Amino acid sequence: MMRNILALVLNDLAVALKNKTFYLVLFIPFFVFMTLKLIDQASVEVSQIKIGFIEDYVYAPQLLNNVKAAEKNLAVTWVESEKEGVHLLKEKTLDGVLLGNKKDPERTTLLVLKRESLQTLAIIEVFSALQNAVEGNPSSWISDIETLHAGGVQRQTLPTWVLMVVLLVGFLVLPAQVAEEKEKKLLLGLLQTPISEVQWLIAKVIMGMVLAMIATLIFHLLGGFAVADYFGYIIFIAAGSFCFSAYGIFLGFLCSNQASARTLGVIFYLPHLLPSALSDFSQQLTAVAPFLPSYQFYEPLKSVLLEDGRIASMPFEMIYLWLVGAFTFYLAYVLMKRRWLM
């Protein structure tokens, strides 16, 4: 009995090794670990809070003197204007920007990306500690907090959920479906009819786009999230879903069976999801993520959903997604012509 069980276990492990499931088990923890290593870790340099001061504003001398004295905890950067400060804040070069008041130097406003972030909490704690060390100063140095990303937690996480569902359709649903049709010779039967390769590919891409857009629509209906530029937003979602649907079909043609397609899909899914979704928490990931198509989809999503941005002001990302989709569509067509009998 034990011999039979052992033989079955070894057989299952051999099958898992053959269809690359075993590789997937090794890949997921390794990739997640390497991604988390890129997130800024707690160290002497990283623990410094990077705060920006505007040159045109007038700050209380007592505030400036105490900030200079706390150079181990605060790294001060003087910027020419509020616009430059916002730009550095979006690039994660700064953790926050302190906006002074020209009429009342005692009142300042802290500008951050997200009010609920750990960086915002750390800034408040440092300034509170500095203020408590100053005797006879009852007024608060930071009188208000403004955020670039408005809305509650549900809306702030919406870009991540939309990215996740679009990648899910592209890298997990479509590759397995394409590989299944190859494995069961369904594609061979279809191509013996008047249906051409291009028609089959277009139908598959449209199916992926429809699934992704329906899922996105459900997010908005359930959460009641409004968008300033509806038309541009729909066109952009279409561009992203086209890009990753064509990408997924191409991956499906690289695999001979469903198991290997699912494995390959996850291997591409995680590197596209995690660096982009976690780029808000790390300057290092912000430098790495732009090389991925998912980042060119994720950043405009954040701008539209959280900052009331307009897609018309982001032509590069739109063109980039359509070009990547067209390129992978062409690669899928080439593989379909040469390797669809495999």
N, C-alpha and C positions, 0 to 999 in steps of 0.2 A: 504493500500500500504506500509506504513512504517513498519507495523507489519510483512509483508511478507519479506521485505528487511532485517529487523532485524533478522528474523528467518533464512534466508539464510546466513547471516553473521555469526551468532552463529553456524550454521551447518558447515560452512567452517572452522571456528576456531576449532571446535571439530574434524573435519577430519585432520586438520593440527596437532593437538595434538596427534591424534591416530597414524598417520603415521610418527611422530617424526619431522616433519618440524618445528614445534614450538620450539623444543629443539635446532634445528640447528640455528634458529634466535638468541637464547640466547647464544649458544656456541661460535659462530664466534666472536662477539665483546669481550666476556670475555677472550677467548684464545689469541686474538691479543693484548688485553690490558696487560695480564700477560706476554706475550712474550716481549713486548716493555718495560715492567718494568725491565726485566732482562738485557736489553741493558744498558751499563754504562751511568749513568745520570751525569749531571753537578753538581759537589759538590767540596768541598775543596780538598778531597783526589783524586777523579777521575780526576779533572781538571789538576792535576800534569802530566806533560809530562814525560814519562819514556824513557830516552835516554841511550843508551849503548856506552861505550868507550872501545876500545881494549887496553889491557895492553901492547902489543908489539909495538904499534904505539907511535909516539912522537907528542904531541899537543903543540900548542903555549901556553906559560905560561899565557898570558893575557886572552886567551880563557878559560883556566881551572879556573883561579881566578874568572872570572865573572860568570862562570857556578856555582861555589860553592856559590857565593853570591846570586844566584837566586834559592835557594833551595825550596822556596815556589812554584815556577813554574816548576822547573825541578827536577826530581828524577833520579840521576845518578847511573848506574850500571856498574861496571868494569867487563869485561868478558875476558877470557884467549885468545880467538882467534876469528877470523872472522866467523869461522864455528859455534862456540857456539852462537855468536851474531845472526846469521841467524836463528838458531834453536829457540832461545828465541823470535825472531821477528815473526816467523811462529806460535808460541804458544800464541801470543798476550801479552806475558810478557813485551815486549818492544814495544814502538811506533816507534822507529827508532834507527839506529846504526850509530855513527859518525866514519867514516873510516879516519884515519889520513894518512899523507904522511911522510914516513921515511926520505925522502930527503928534503922536504919543509914543515916544521911544520905549515906554514901559510895557506896551502891548505888542505882542508878536503872535504870529500864526504859523503853526507847523504844517507844512505841505508834505504828504506822503503818498505812496501808491495805494496802500490799503490801510484803513483804520485798524482792522483786526489783526494785522501782521505782527510777528515777533519783533521786527525792526522798530515799529512804532512804539511798542511797549518798552523796548530797551531805551529809546530816546527819551521818553517821558521819565523813566526811572533815573537816568543819568542826570537830567536837568533838575528833577526833584531833589536828588541827593546834593547837587551843587547849591541849590537854593536853600536847602535846610542848613547847609554849612555857613550861610551868610546870615548873621544876626541882624535883627531889626528890619527885615525885608518881608513883610507879610504878603505883598502882592505876587501873583504868579507871573513868571516870565513867559510862559506859553499860555495864552488866553483862549486859543481855539485850535482845532485840528481840521484841516481840509484834505480831501483825498482826490486823486486823479481818477480812480476807479470807483464810481458811485454805485449805490445799490447795496442790498443785503447780501448775505452769504450765498443764497440761491442764485442770484444774478451774477455774482462774481465768479461762481464756479461754472456758469453756463457755457463759456467758451471751451472749457475742458471737456464737458460732457458732449458738446457738438463735435469737437475734434475726435473724441473717443468713438462715437457712433459711426462717423464717416470712415475712420480707419478700420473699424470693426467690419463694416460691409466690404471694404476694399481688400483687406488682408486676411480675413477669416472666412467670410461667406462665399465670395466669388471664387477664390482659388480652389476650395473644396468642391464647389459645384462644377467647375471646369474639369478638374481632375476626375470627378465621378463620371461625367459624360465621356471622357476619354477612356476611362477604365472599363466601362460597360459597353463601349463601342456605340454609344448613342450618337456621338458626333459623326462617326463614320456613316451611319444610316441617314442622318440629316443632310450630309454633303452629297449623298447620292440622289437627292431631290433637287428641284430647281433652286433651292436656297444656296446662296454663295457664301464664301468665307466672310466677306465684308458685312453682309447682312446679318450673319450670326453674331459677329463681334459687336456691331452697332446695337443689336437687341440686348446683348449681355450688358453693355455699358449703360444703356437706358434703364435696364432693370436695377443695376446698382445705384444709379442716380436717383431713381424713384424711391428706393428703400431708404437711402440716406436723407432725402428731403422730407419724406414722411416722418421719419424719426425726429428730425429737427423741428418740424411743424408741431409734433406732439409735445415736445419740450416747451415750446412757446405757448401752446394752448393750455397746458396744465399749469404753467407758472404765470401766465398772463403777462409775459414780457413783451414790451413794445420796442420797436426799432425805428430810429429816425429816418433811415433811408431804406424802405422796404424793397424797392425795385433793385437797387444795387446789392442789397443783402441777398436776395434770391439769386441774382446772377452770380454772385460770388460763391454761394453754397453749391450752385450748379457746376461752377468751375472746379471747386475742390472735389466734389463727388465724381466728376468726370475724370479728374487726374488719378484719384486713388482706385476708381473702378477699373480703369484701363490698366493701371499698375497691377492690380490683383489678378486680372485675367492673364496678364503676361506671366505672373508667378505660377498660375495654375497650369500653364503649358510647359513649365519647367519640370513638372512632377508627373509621375506615371500612375499614382494612386491617391486616394483621398487622405490617407494617413500622412504621407509625405507632404501633401499640399497644406494640411493643417499645421504641421510642424514648421514648414517654411514660412507660412503666413504669420505665425506667432513670432518667429525670428525677425521678421521685418516689422511686425506690429509694435513690439516694445521699443525698439530704437527710434521709431517715429513718434511714439506717444510720450514716453517719459522725458526725454530732453526738452521737448517743446513745452509740455505741461509744467515741468519743474523749473523752467528758465526764470520764473519770477523769484525764485529763492536763491539763485546763484549767479554771480557775474561770470563764472567760468562756463556754466551751461549756456549763458547768453551768447558767449563767443563761439560755442560749438554748434548750437542748435540751428543758426541760420543756414547751414549747409544742407539741411533736410527740407524736403518739400513741405512736410507737415508744419514747420515753423512759419513758412510763408503763407500758410493757411491760418495758423493759430493767431498770429499777431494782428492781422486785420480783423479777425473775429473779436478780439479783445477791444480793439479800437471802436468797432461798430456797436458792440453790445454794452461796453462799459464807459465809453467816452463820447458816445454819440457821433462817432466819426463817419465819414462817407467814403464809399468804395471808389468814387471818382478820383479821390486824392491818392489812391494806391494803385496806379496802373501797373507798376512792376510786378507786384504779387499776382495780380489777375492774369497778366500775360504769361508769367512764369508757370502758373498752374496749368493753363491751357496747353503750353508747349510741352511740359512734362507728360501730360495726358496724351497728347498727340504722338509723342515719341514712343511711349510704352504701348500705345495702340498699334503703332507700326511694328514694333518688336513682336507683339502678340500675333499680328498678321503673318509675319515672316515665319515664326515658329509653327503656326497653324498650317502653312503651306508645306513646310518641310518635315515636321515632326508629329503631326496629328495622328499618324498611324501607330505611334509608339504606345 
